[in-house]
Each structure stands twice: as C-alpha cells, then as structure tokens.
C-alpha cells in the first residue's frame, strides 16, 4: 500500500515533493510536541480482540472496539438515537426503496475516497458466507448505485426499521479490500486469521496502528476524520486481562484507566478507592440458556435415538430447576435483574405481563418423569467463560441445580472466540445446551424474535443466533406481520403473543439482565450507553 | 536403634534399619517431619472419600446459598464447613482432600510414565550406542532446551486438538498425566545412559554377554538394578516438580475442570476472590499445595545427599 503511494510521489513534480517534505517535517514536529505530554487512554476487557474484520464476530465488545475505527451509514448518539454517519441523510421515496445520500469528501484511513461503490461492496460482503453481520440486511436486498454519492436499497417487502442496526454494519473500502485479498469475510471459526484480518481501514475517528490478537491493540486518532473531535486522546491502548483480580489490580494501581467488566465482588473496593469509581447502569443484554431442540439426537448427551429437548416438558423441567434468585444473590451479588423474557423490560412496554416459571425442583422432577426420564440423563453444557459477568460461575451453578433433578450436566466453559465459533452458524451449531446473551441491535423485539427465536435450517438461514434451533411456525408468521405493522398497539400485541408462545413452551430459559459495570479512573470522563459499547471518541482524560 | 533380635540372621527390615540411609534419616529431624507430612497428606488423599465431610464432586449436594461461607472461626462461619466454602458452595476442606487425591494421582502416574520412558530410552541408548544412541540423545537434547512446563502445555494442547471436542470431557486426567510424563523423561534418559555406559564394560556384563544372554535381559536384569539409585533420587525430586506443573496447568485453565478440581484449579477459582475479602478460597488449597511440594522436595534432597557416596 505505502509502496504504491511512495512511487506515485516519486513521479510527481519537484514542487509536489517539496510540499510533501515540508508537510512531513511539520507533522514530525507536531508529533514531537504532543509526544511530550501525550494523553494515553488505556483500557482492559476480560476477553480478546481477535480478528479486526468487522464482519467476523457479531459481538458487542468487538463491534464496539471497531466502532472507533469503522463507521456505518448511520451512527447512534450518546442517547442511542439514530444519527447520520457516512450517509448525510436518507429518504424512502417508496416503502420498498430507501435512498441514502452519502457524505462527500470522506476518505478511508488508507487514503481511498469513500463512494457508493464501497457501500455496494459492503452489502455484498456482509451477506457473504462467513459474515456474522448478515442480519443487518434483508437477504434479497439490492443495493443500487445511483451516482457516486447516492445509493438506493431496493427491498422485496416494506421494512420500517431497515437502518436500525446499521450503526454496527461498518462500511469497508472496496479498493482496499481488493488490494488486500479481503473481499470475503474472515470466518469466526477460521483456525488462523487471514493477513487482512489483522489490519483495518475505516473512516472513523481512530486508526489501529498495531494489533496483536488477544494481547494488545494500539489506536491513534485519525487526523483526516470528517467529524467534530470530542476527545482529547493521542493514543489508546487496549489489553486483554482475563483474570478478574489482575484486572482490578491494574485499575487500582493506575496501570489502566478503565476496565470492563468489574467483578461484582470488587465493586465496593473500586468505589472506595479515591482515584477510581464504578460506572453502573442498566444493561440491555439479556442472558439466556438455549436447548438444541432441532436435531433428532443431541450431539452431547447420553440419550440416544431421540432428542429430549423436543419435549416441552423437559425444557420446562430445566427452567424450573434453575433457582434464579440464588444466582442473583450469590453469584451476581444482587447486580442482576431476573427476566422472564428474552428482551430487557426497558425495550418492551408490555414486559411486565410476563412472570418467570417459578423455581420448583419437585415440579421439575415430575415433569422429567412424565416425559420419560425419571432418573434424568447426562449431557454437556457449553458456556463462554470471558464474555458475560460471571458466565462460567452461572453455568457451574446451573449444573449443580440440574443435578438436583437428576440431570448430570458436565460443564465445558471456553473463551468466547472458541465458544462462539463452535456454537454459532459457522461452527455448525455444535452444542446441545448452552448460554448466550443478546442485545437487540435495533433495540426492538422484532430483532429478538427473528434472530434468537426464528426457525432456522442447519446453516443458520432464518434465525442465525437461534443456537438451539427452537422453531414454532406461528412465531415466524407473527414475526412477518410485526415487521410490516406500523400501528404500535397492534404491533405490541403481536409481539406479546409471540413471546407468550415461547414462554409457555419454555423454548428458552431467560436468566437476567446484568448490570453494566465499568471501573473507571477519576481522571477519565466516558459515555456509557446501555448497549455496552466502549466508544472512546467521547472520552476525555486529564493529562 | 534396632529393636529386632541381633543374634539372628538379620532380616530385610533389620538390615534396612541398620543401613547408612536409615541413620542419616533419623539424624535429621527436618527430614523426619517432611516424611511424616508427606505420609499424612498422601494418606488423607487416599482416604479422602471416607474422611471428607462432604462429597464435592456430587453436584446435587451443593447449595449455592452456602457459597462463600467464611471459615468456622470467622464471623458468619458455619459449623458444617470448617474451612469455609468456595463460590459454588463447595466445602473447602473436602475440596482440598479430593483435590489432593487428584494432584498426587496425576503427579505419581506422570512420574512413573516419565521414568518408564526415560529409563528404557537411556538403557537402550547406552547399551547399543551407535545411531540409536545419537537419535535418542539428540531428541532429548532438543527437548531439554524447552522448559518442562512449555513442553507440557504443548503436548496438552496437541492432545486436546487430536481428541477433538467430544472425547476430552473426562479424559483431562489422562491428558495431564501424559503431557507431564512426556515432558519429564529426558533427565532419566541422560542419567541412565551415563550409568549404563559405565556398567556395560564391567566384567559381569561381559560375562553375561559371553554366556549368550539376550541383550534385553542383560539390560533389564543386570544393568538396570545397578543404575537405579540415581533414578530414584530424580523420581522423588521430579514428583515435587510434577505436583507444581500440574497445579500450574490447572491454574492456567488447561488442567482439570472446576467440576473435579485439583489443588491448582481450586487456587485458580479462589484467585478471583483473593483481594476481595474472601481469601480462604485460594489460601487454603495454596497452603496445602505448598506444604506438599515442600515436603516431597525435602525428601528428594535428602535422598540425593544420602545416596551420594561423596557426601558420606
């Protein structure tokens, strides 16, 4: 890349070269001045930042980190309202045609101009196999270039919330992708990262200057960014610190300025420390347990020839075996809100109508006996161990609770990269019973019903994040109606109906919404949105 | 010193009690304490299912509401849990006893595996010489350049990759034994080869060869007993190393799963709570681990000195 640029300048006139030289030296002087009192913001997360390809992993932390580097056509502001991003404005001349007017004069960090071709390319790439962000776009959408700075999206049916999740569908440069062999996404299951997945080239406020997967990533401000700068940082360094105690110690000693998550047992200590505090807030993510109710025989179970989870009684028995209050008080130390639905009550007005199936191990045993498993059965439970607050501890507690109704569950807890790789579509949904947390990117129930609950095939067409393959045609029909319904009351009623079906047949075990907890140095001011993205382009730090 | 009748033909025990090794043992109170400690810890590991107040592997008996109970003598302690409980409500004392069993089991088996491989390789290399010797000893040299823990990690990772996702559940114990065993064989091979080189030119070996005994029989029935002394010393010292290696691997999360914790796994679980006021979850298993490693190591050191003719 740089080789090409250098060659171009060599051929330019002497005057050009002089100017370049002058600019370069001015830049060098400028850097020299700032380096003396450079403001460096360091933050640490429990999990890794692995591939830099923004289509590899549909996961909040990764998308949040890359959201500092890449941008979508739309963005979301501090209150999560949709605002213009790479598109200046948009309109819907017909219900099935959306027209986006692109921002002019925007350049990618590599120097490429941002045009309609990049948008059309990003649509193709996002829908390509291996991409985890394909749900941002309808499958049969057609992106049509009108001119260099206008793109039409032609749909087969109306969709009033088409652009609701586009803040995390990042636009990539077509030229850069072609030059770097990045025209196809890096799959999450890939044993090794392609070379391009270690590089990034966005239009956003920061650029990544060095990246060691799972160790350390360095961001520097993008001097050519089109927007208004709201941070005062000269450098941002991200590191993975997996151990809870180590992460807390790093914050308390001032080695890092911000950590996420704060282990629940350390909240008071961080708050009591004079130089740090805990930023808490409600989180939108709902943690749930899913069952493989699709396969005819479970992959990891002692039951052969049939799938016990196809029986709603078995699912309900599991549900009623989980003592959610004990998990809340002992594992989460009261920093969680038990949930009956797969969506946060902040996002669905009628959530109060639903109550969890009560904790009742005796009833659960009876249900298991009725279903033909009076002595329970064995299975393996799969969980991430570095994604959600206390994820492994919750799963451990769940296996102990299941043991009381005779179900012998062996826990296999893995780092999120491995877990999501195997449990998701690209790994062939290779689990029988596991844990997943979900924040609807559009902050709307339709997203939940389609992504988590919608029927899917073996490849994940349909509900791609329905890891267990739960399927009820009635819910799918409702989802289609919900998508095109404009009347809020009718829409909510249909959403309620869909949730009631899932609730009654215990398609999932919703657990809770965890409380967002960031440990932050008092030198730093940050914006914490309930969607839990760490966006440091709003962060300021006292030097 | 000898309570047995001295005027009879001395028996095996009597001979042992009259030996230099025994005298040097009784003269050092530190070693006696170490031996008693090792014996106590080993016995409590072996009899863990009978003496542990709870069965920490039985998930159905755990109650999350008992979690993080402090030890008995602290405020909030519960008389059911002498040393408190961990984050899942598991009795620490029982978990430590069962963990001890796993830790000792893994290390003993791993050392036996390493010994078998190393002694065989050393005997073969030393006795036959030639290209066989070069091949075996070059492999040993290469492996010696890596720290044992790194080799163990590597073998562990490779074994897991080969076994695949399905069969690794429950096989962790044996994966650990093999990975630690394979990373410790080199020392035995080098020592045994050296001694074999000396022994094989001695008259008794030449004589055995002359009357037509097969090489294998010479190696194992005639040479082996004469090179076994140093091997026993290495094995004892290695045992302490193997205990530590197992704990390290478990601490890193590639050892035994939390459902069947070894001492290292218990320390890993407790580490998250160490600075949060719930110190007993990491401290007690850590203390027992240190005690065990120290006691075994001291026995090994003493044995090395006692069997070293130059130090007598």
Interface residues (C-beta under 8 A of the other chain):
Chain A: X243 X244 X245 X248 X249 X263 X265 X266 X269 X299 X300 X323 X326 X327 X329 X330 X331 X380 X392 X393 X396 X397 X399 X400 X401 X402 X403 X404 X406 X408 X410 X411 X412 X413 X422 X430
Chain B: X58 X59 X60 X62 X64 X65 X67 X68 X87 X88 X89 X165 X166 X169 X170 X257 X258 X259 X271 X272 X273 X274 X275 X276 X277 X278
